[in-house]
Amino acid sequence: MRSAFEAWAQREGHIVRRREDKPEEYLVFETQRRWVIWQAALAHGAKAAADAPSKFAKDGAAPAIAQDEAAVRNRVLNEVLDAFSELDETAGMEGVLKVIQGLKKKQKAEAEKV
């Protein structure tokens, strides 16, 4: 997962050098912020996939992306993008964490409805 993120980040012009004292963190704040957002988006998408296991099953006869599966992916992506678009640049990591917590609360509330 990290290698895919770093490949994307380099293509986008971000510095992917990590801190020497904390190798799990990136040296540049913006890269670290995007890494946290990347993880949140993947976790949010994994939850959507778990909610609809038959659509994402890996059995032998897996058809091409069905229209409803594409709709789920687009919905998840739009939810994450909308949540992070409201975040201003001065919010820092605290703001990113608040957005992630908000997404988790929303998932939990939706799961309890069902």
Residue pairs with C-beta under 8 A, 6 or more apart in sequence:
1 39
1 42
2 35
5 34
5 35
5 38
6 16
8 38
9 16
9 31
9 34
9 35
10 16
14 28
14 30
14 31
14 34
15 26
15 27
15 28
15 31
16 26
16 31
17 26
17 27
17 28
18 24
18 25
18 26
18 27
19 25
19 26
19 27
25 32
26 32
26 35
29 92
29 93
32 93
33 92
33 93
33 96
36 93
36 96
36 97
36 100
37 80
37 84
37 96
40 80
40 96
40 99
40 100
40 103
41 76
41 77
41 80
44 76
44 79
44 80
44 103
44 107
45 73
45 76
45 77
47 107
48 72
48 73
48 75
48 76
49 55
49 56
49 72
51 111
52 69
52 72
55 66
55 68
55 69
55 72
56 69
65 73
79 103
79 106
80 103
83 99
83 102
83 103
84 96
84 99
86 99
87 95
87 96
87 99
88 95
91 98
